[in-house]
Amino acid sequence: MNMRRGMVIGSAFIALMGLMLSSGVSASDQSRAKEVLQQTCIQCHRLEGKPDSRFNLKAPDLIWAGSKYRRPWLIGWLTGKEAPLYAKGYRWDLTEVSSKHPVVTDSDANAIADYFAEHNKDPRVTVGAFDVSKVTKYEADFGAMAFKAHACLGCHTINEDGKIIGGPQSTALQASGQRYDKDWLYRFGLNPQDFVPHSGEFLADATDPQLRAVIGYLMSQGVNDFKYYEPWTSAEFDKASVSRGKTLYKEYCSQCHGATGKGDGPAASGLDPKPAIHANIPFEKLPMEYLYNVINHGGPAIGKSPNMPYWNLTIGQQGVADVIAYLKATFKGVPNGAAASTTPAAATSVMPTKAAAIAVPAGVTAISSGGGQSDACVQPRKTVKAPDSFLAMTNPLSASAEVLQAGKTLFQKSAKPAACAMCHGEKGDGKGMMGAALAPPPRNFTCNAMMKDIPDGQLFWIIKKGSPGTGMMSFSGLSDDKVWQLIHYIRSLAR
């Protein structure tokens, strides 16, 4: 062990001498840098060697530190300004408390950062392999789901809606966007065992797009002003063609949505839920983020039916831009005072027999489940009944002014994948700009005769899971608290 330490110190000293000769560091800085390396870093960290198990180390390897860490974070860490990386210590088999890292001066920290940048680069890392400037909000959100789906949350902590969640066994990732170099993190994600073999690191069966989404998500962690890429601002959209979009619509979209956008394409009769009635949608008023995601990434990307394909691979970015241009130029929505288009009788939504219908109270007028909007109150649905564990739930939040305002903001503006008002209307009466396109029409939340009989747990379950056979999408990305805020606000609309 002493021989190994002597070899490491000797090699580090030789490398340091080379740095001092090539970088113009002063003699005093050279002497101090040597002292810091010998008295602090090398006591716990390795500066060279091959990847080894955590169980054979005292602290994380710094072999690749010049490629791994972002300089501002590294200097902050060395000067004691950053939170511990391991809540239960690096060697969790030996301790369950975090250890205090030695602190150095700003000048020493900069000298160490210079040393790493010059001598501790990772040749396996391809500079430019990951373009963080192209990370979209959708990809980051998808990455968050993939992070959980591939069990990363089992060992690492992250920040979700202001709460730290996850297993505190390995590196804390709630500030990973400030800490790691994007290209190194991507290379690490390809195979963590290339860096820390036999240390409990998990090799996920993830595709490259999934991995890139996870890395994009991690690069946003801890970065409050993270700027997401908006693909609808790309050059393809600057040269979008309505005529090309019309051709693509005929070739692809009309098979479900119909040649004139009335939701009566040849495939529609066998689909549940029914295709959206484009003729009733004022596409110019829809958020571009919503339009882009549903066409480029498909229905599941916004919590809707998987019958809506992801068209990105088929028609490309230019094709997506052209189709959106055609939709905006062609379909302007239902004129004021005009009756909304409806789907054929065959379009009436029927759920499987095991689904439990939410009953229509006796003596209350109901409307049909065809498309369009209506002033009627109760709308019959064969809505799937939530599991008993959900039905037993009651709203844990008080209906305070603050909670109601938070719910209103989600309903009107900020809920993702789409604000509730887009379909349910600003007043909650089911007359949103998208409402006329859906069969059956959106719920009328102002109808107290209906709302009073729907349990909190049923609403919670539907918001989280969506409602098969309707246009109600899944809002699985909303935290539980936000869903409960929404439920309080929705109930406040009933009269």
C-alpha positions in Angstrom: 0.0 0.0 0.0 2.9 2.4 0.9 4.6 1.6 -2.4 1.5 2.4 -4.4 1.0 5.7 -2.5 4.7 6.6 -3.2 4.3 5.8 -6.9 1.1 7.9 -7.1 2.7 10.9 -5.4 5.8 10.6 -7.5 3.8 10.5 -10.7 1.6 13.4 -9.6 4.8 15.4 -8.8 6.3 14.8 -12.2 3.0 15.7 -13.9 2.8 18.8 -11.8 6.3 19.9 -12.8 5.3 19.5 -16.4 2.2 21.7 -15.8 4.2 24.4 -14.1 6.7 24.6 -16.9 4.0 24.7 -19.6 1.4 27.0 -18.0 3.5 29.8 -16.6 2.5 29.2 -13.0 4.7 31.0 -10.6 7.3 29.2 -8.5 5.3 29.8 -5.3 2.2 28.5 -6.9 4.1 25.4 -8.1 5.3 24.7 -4.6 1.9 25.3 -3.0 0.2 23.1 -5.6 2.6 20.2 -4.8 1.9 20.7 -1.2 -1.9 20.6 -1.6 -1.7 17.4 -3.7 0.5 15.6 -1.3 -1.2 16.7 1.9 -4.8 16.6 0.9 -6.0 15.1 -2.4 -3.7 12.1 -2.6 -4.5 11.0 0.9 -7.9 9.8 -0.2 -8.2 10.2 -4.0 -6.4 8.5 -6.8 -5.1 10.7 -9.6 -4.2 7.9 -12.0 -4.8 4.2 -12.5 -7.5 1.9 -13.8 -11.2 1.9 -12.7 -11.7 0.0 -9.4 -14.5 -0.9 -7.1 -15.7 1.7 -4.6 -15.1 -1.0 -1.9 -11.3 -0.7 -2.6 -11.2 3.1 -2.5 -11.5 5.8 0.2 -13.0 8.5 -2.0 -14.1 9.0 -5.7 -11.3 8.7 -8.2 -10.0 12.0 -9.7 -8.4 10.2 -12.6 -10.9 11.9 -14.9 -11.6 15.0 -12.9 -10.6 17.3 -15.8 -13.3 15.9 -17.9 -15.9 15.2 -15.2 -16.5 18.4 -13.3 -17.5 21.9 -14.4 -14.9 24.3 -13.1 -17.2 26.7 -11.2 -18.7 23.9 -9.2 -15.2 22.3 -8.6 -13.8 25.5 -7.2 -17.0 26.0 -5.1 -16.6 22.4 -3.8 -12.9 22.8 -2.9 -13.6 26.0 -1.0 -16.4 24.5 1.0 -19.4 26.2 -0.7 -21.2 23.1 -2.0 -23.3 20.5 -0.2 -22.0 17.0 0.5 -22.2 14.6 -2.5 -22.9 11.5 -0.4 -25.5 11.8 2.3 -24.3 8.6 3.9 -20.6 8.8 3.0 -18.8 7.5 -0.1 -18.2 4.1 1.6 -21.8 3.4 2.7 -20.7 0.0 3.8 -18.5 1.6 6.5 -20.6 4.7 7.6 -24.0 6.2 7.4 -23.0 9.9 7.8 -21.5 12.3 5.3 -17.9 13.2 5.8 -16.5 16.8 5.8 -14.3 17.5 2.8 -11.1 19.5 3.4 -11.4 23.2 2.4 -8.7 25.1 0.5 -8.3 28.7 -0.5 -9.6 30.2 -3.8 -6.1 30.4 -5.2 -5.4 26.7 -4.2 -8.7 25.6 -5.7 -7.9 27.4 -9.0 -4.5 25.8 -9.1 -6.1 22.3 -8.6 -8.7 23.0 -11.2 -5.9 24.0 -13.6 -4.0 20.8 -12.9 -7.0 18.6 -13.5 -7.9 20.4 -16.8 -4.3 19.8 -18.0 -3.6 16.3 -16.8 -6.7 14.5 -15.8 -8.7 14.3 -19.0 -10.7 11.2 -19.9 -9.7 10.0 -23.5 -13.0 8.0 -23.7 -15.0 11.2 -23.6 -15.9 12.8 -27.0 -16.2 16.5 -26.7 -19.5 17.6 -28.2 -21.1 14.2 -27.9 -24.0 15.8 -26.0 -25.5 19.1 -27.0 -27.2 20.6 -24.0 -28.5 23.5 -26.0 -30.8 21.1 -27.9 -32.6 19.7 -24.8 -36.3 20.3 -25.0 -38.7 20.5 -22.1 -40.4 17.4 -23.4 -37.2 15.5 -23.5 -36.2 16.6 -19.9 -39.7 15.5 -18.7 -39.3 12.2 -20.5 -35.9 11.8 -19.0 -37.3 12.3 -15.5 -39.7 9.4 -16.2 -37.0 7.3 -17.6 -34.8 8.1 -14.6 -37.4 6.5 -12.4 -38.3 3.7 -14.8 -34.7 2.5 -14.9 -34.5 2.5 -11.1 -31.9 5.4 -10.9 -34.1 6.9 -8.2 -33.4 3.8 -6.0 -29.8 5.1 -5.3 -29.7 8.7 -6.2 -31.6 11.8 -4.9 -33.1 14.4 -7.2 -35.2 17.6 -6.7 -38.8 17.1 -7.7 -41.0 20.2 -7.2 -38.8 21.5 -4.5 -38.6 18.2 -2.6 -35.6 15.9 -2.4 -36.6 12.4 -3.2 -34.8 9.1 -3.9 -32.3 6.8 -2.2 -29.4 8.6 -0.5 -27.0 5.7 -1.1 -25.0 7.1 -4.0 -24.2 10.5 -5.4 -26.7 13.2 -4.8 -27.9 14.5 -8.2 -30.1 17.4 -7.3 -27.3 19.8 -8.4 -25.9 17.6 -11.2 -26.5 20.3 -13.9 -24.1 22.5 -12.0 -21.5 19.8 -11.2 -20.9 17.6 -14.2 -19.6 18.2 -17.7 -22.3 17.1 -20.1 -20.1 15.0 -22.4 -18.5 13.1 -19.4 -22.0 12.5 -17.9 -23.2 11.1 -21.3 -20.2 8.8 -21.5 -20.7 7.6 -17.9 -24.3 6.9 -18.7 -23.3 4.6 -21.6 -21.8 2.2 -19.1 -21.2 3.3 -15.4 -19.2 0.1 -14.8 -16.5 1.5 -17.0 -15.8 3.9 -14.2 -16.8 2.1 -10.9 -17.0 -1.6 -11.5 -18.4 -3.9 -8.9 -19.8 -1.0 -6.9 -23.5 -1.5 -7.2 -23.8 0.6 -10.4 -26.6 -0.4 -12.6 -26.4 -0.9 -16.4 -29.8 0.1 -17.7 -31.4 -1.4 -20.9 -32.0 2.1 -22.3 -31.9 3.2 -25.9 -29.6 6.1 -26.9 -32.6 8.6 -27.1 -33.7 7.5 -23.6 -30.2 8.0 -22.3 -29.9 11.4 -23.9 -33.3 12.3 -22.3 -32.0 11.3 -18.9 -28.8 13.2 -19.3 -30.8 16.3 -20.5 -32.9 15.9 -17.3 -29.9 15.6 -15.1 -28.2 18.7 -16.7 -31.3 20.7 -15.8 -31.1 19.6 -12.1 -30.0 22.5 -10.0 -30.0 25.0 -12.9 -32.9 27.4 -12.1 -32.6 29.3 -15.3 -32.1 26.3 -17.6 -33.0 27.3 -21.1 -34.9 24.6 -23.0 -34.6 24.3 -26.7 -37.8 25.1 -28.7 -37.7 23.1 -31.9 -40.5 25.0 -33.4 -38.1 28.0 -33.7 -35.8 26.0 -36.0 -35.0 26.7 -39.6 -37.5 24.1 -40.8 -40.4 26.2 -39.4 -39.1 29.3 -41.0 -39.6 27.6 -44.4 -42.7 25.6 -43.6 -45.0 25.1 -46.6 -48.8 24.9 -46.4 -49.0 23.1 -49.8 -46.5 20.4 -48.6 -48.4 20.1 -45.4 -51.7 19.6 -47.3 -50.1 16.7 -49.2 -48.8 15.1 -45.9 -52.1 15.6 -44.3 -53.8 13.7 -47.1 -51.2 10.9 -47.0 -51.0 10.4 -43.3 -53.5 12.4 -41.2 -56.7 11.9 -43.2 -56.8 8.1 -42.6 -58.0 8.9 -39.0 -59.0 12.6 -39.0 -60.7 12.6 -42.4 -60.0 14.4 -45.6 -61.7 17.6 -44.3 -60.7 17.2 -40.7 -64.1 16.0 -39.4 -62.7 13.0 -37.6 -64.4 10.6 -40.1 -61.4 8.9 -41.7 -61.6 5.2 -42.7 -59.9 4.1 -39.5 -62.1 6.2 -37.2 -65.0 3.8 -36.9 -62.8 1.3 -35.1 -61.1 3.7 -32.7 -61.9 4.6 -29.1 -61.3 7.4 -28.3 -62.3 8.9 -31.6 -59.8 11.0 -33.6 -59.9 14.7 -32.8 -62.2 16.8 -35.1 -59.7 19.1 -36.6 -62.4 21.1 -38.3 -63.5 22.4 -34.9 -60.1 23.4 -33.6 -58.7 27.0 -34.0 -55.1 25.8 -34.5 -53.7 29.3 -34.6 -54.6 29.6 -30.9 -53.1 26.4 -29.7 -49.6 26.5 -28.0 -46.9 25.5 -30.3 -45.3 23.3 -27.7 -48.5 21.3 -27.5 -48.9 21.0 -31.3 -45.3 20.1 -31.9 -45.2 17.4 -29.1 -48.5 15.7 -30.2 -47.4 15.5 -33.9 -43.7 14.9 -33.4 -43.8 12.6 -30.3 -47.3 11.2 -30.6 -50.4 11.0 -28.4 -48.7 9.4 -25.3 -46.3 12.4 -25.2 -49.2 14.6 -24.0 -51.0 11.8 -22.1 -53.4 11.1 -25.0 -54.2 7.9 -27.0 -51.4 5.8 -28.4 -53.5 5.6 -31.6 -51.9 9.0 -32.5 -48.5 8.0 -33.9 -45.2 9.8 -33.4 -44.6 11.2 -36.8 -41.0 12.5 -36.4 -39.3 9.4 -37.9 -41.8 9.2 -40.8 -42.1 12.8 -42.0 -39.1 14.4 -40.3 -38.8 17.9 -38.7 -39.6 19.6 -42.0 -42.7 17.5 -42.4 -43.9 18.3 -38.9 -43.4 22.0 -39.6 -45.3 21.7 -42.9 -48.3 19.9 -41.3 -48.6 22.5 -38.5 -48.5 25.2 -41.1 -51.4 23.5 -43.0 -53.4 23.0 -39.8 -53.1 26.6 -38.8 -54.0 27.9 -42.3 -56.9 25.5 -42.8 -58.8 24.9 -39.6 -60.1 28.0 -37.7 -62.5 26.4 -35.2 -66.2 26.7 -34.9 -67.6 30.1 -35.7 -69.4 31.9 -32.9 -73.0 30.8 -32.8 -72.4 27.9 -35.2 -73.1 24.3 -34.1 -70.1 22.2 -33.5 -69.4 19.4 -35.9 -70.0 16.0 -34.5 -68.7 12.5 -35.3 -71.0 9.9 -36.9 -73.2 7.8 -34.6 -70.6 5.1 -34.7 -68.3 7.4 -32.8 -70.2 7.2 -29.5 -67.7 6.1 -26.9 -68.3 2.8 -25.3 -65.9 1.4 -22.7 -65.5 -2.3 -21.9 -68.2 -4.0 -19.8 -66.0 -4.2 -16.7 -65.9 -0.4 -16.6 -68.1 1.2 -14.0 -70.3 4.0 -15.1 -70.5 7.2 -13.0 -74.2 7.5 -12.7 -76.4 10.3 -13.9 -78.5 11.6 -11.0 -82.2 11.0 -11.4 -84.2 14.0 -12.8 -81.1 15.6 -14.3 -81.0 16.3 -18.1 -78.0 14.6 -19.8 -76.4 15.1 -23.2 -75.3 12.6 -25.7 -71.6 11.6 -25.9 -71.1 12.7 -29.4 -68.6 15.4 -30.3 -69.1 19.1 -29.8 -70.1 21.4 -26.9 -73.3 21.8 -25.1 -75.0 23.9 -22.4 -76.4 20.7 -20.8 -75.3 19.9 -17.3 -74.6 16.2 -16.6 -72.8 14.2 -19.3 -73.1 10.4 -19.1 -69.9 8.5 -19.2 -68.9 4.9 -19.0 -65.8 6.1 -17.0 -63.7 3.4 -15.5 -64.1 3.3 -11.7 -60.9 4.0 -9.7 -59.5 1.3 -7.5 -60.8 1.2 -4.0 -57.5 2.5 -2.6 -58.0 5.7 -4.6 -61.7 6.0 -3.9 -60.9 6.0 -0.2 -58.7 9.1 -0.7 -59.8 12.6 0.4 -58.1 15.9 -0.3 -55.4 16.4 2.3 -55.1 20.1 1.5 -57.3 22.8 3.0 -59.3 24.9 0.5 -57.3 28.0 1.4 -57.1 31.1 -0.9 -53.5 30.1 -1.6 -54.4 26.6 -2.6 -57.3 27.7 -4.8 -55.1 30.3 -6.5 -52.4 27.6 -7.2 -55.1 25.3 -8.6 -56.5 28.1 -10.8 -53.0 28.8 -12.2 -52.6 25.2 -13.1 -56.1 25.0 -14.6 -55.8 28.2 -16.7 -52.1 28.2 -17.6 -49.4 25.9 -16.3 -50.6 22.3 -16.1 -48.6 20.1 -18.4 -48.9 18.6 -21.0 -51.7 21.1 -21.5 -53.6 23.7 -19.4 -57.0 22.2 -18.4 -58.8 25.3 -19.8 -57.8 24.3 -23.3 -60.5 21.7 -23.3 -62.7 22.5 -20.2 -62.8 26.2 -20.9 -61.7 29.1 -18.7 -65.0 28.8 -16.7 -64.7 25.1 -16.5 -67.9 24.6 -18.5 -66.4 22.3 -21.1 -66.2 25.0 -23.8 -62.5 25.3 -24.3 -61.0 25.9 -27.7 -60.2 22.1 -28.0 -63.6 21.1 -26.5 -65.5 21.1 -29.8 -63.0 18.7 -31.3 -63.5 15.9 -28.7 -66.0 13.1 -28.6 -67.3 12.8 -26.0 -67.1 16.5 -25.1 -65.1 17.6 -22.0 -66.6 17.5 -18.5 -68.6 20.5 -17.5 -67.2 21.2 -14.0 -69.8 23.9 -13.3 -72.4 21.2 -13.0 -72.9 20.6 -9.2 -75.4 17.9 -9.8 -72.6 15.8 -11.4 -69.6 17.0 -9.5 -71.0 16.4 -6.0 -71.2 12.6 -6.7 -67.6 12.2 -7.9 -65.3 11.4 -5.0 -62.0 13.1 -4.5 -60.1 9.9 -5.1 -61.9 9.3 -8.5 -60.9 12.8 -9.7 -57.3 12.3 -8.5 -57.1 9.0 -10.3 -58.5 10.3 -13.6 -56.2 13.4 -13.5 -53.2 11.1 -12.9 -54.1 8.3 -15.3 -56.4 9.9 -17.9 -59.7 8.6 -19.0 -59.7 5.9 -21.7 -62.4 6.4 -24.4 -62.3 10.2 -24.0 -60.0 13.1 -24.8 -58.9 13.3 -21.1 -55.1 13.0 -21.1 -52.9 11.8 -18.3 -51.3 14.3 -16.1 -48.9 11.8 -14.5 -46.1 14.4 -14.3 -48.0 16.6 -11.8 -47.1 16.1 -8.2 -49.7 14.9 -5.8 -50.0 18.3 -4.2 -50.6 20.0 -7.5 -53.3 17.5 -8.4 -55.1 18.2 -5.0 -54.8 21.9 -5.7 -56.5 21.3 -9.0 -59.2 19.3 -7.4 -60.0 22.1 -4.9 -60.2 24.6 -7.8 -62.3 22.4 -10.0 -64.8 21.9 -7.1 -65.0 25.6 -6.6 -66.4 26.0 -10.1 -69.5 23.9 -9.4 -72.7 25.8 -8.8 
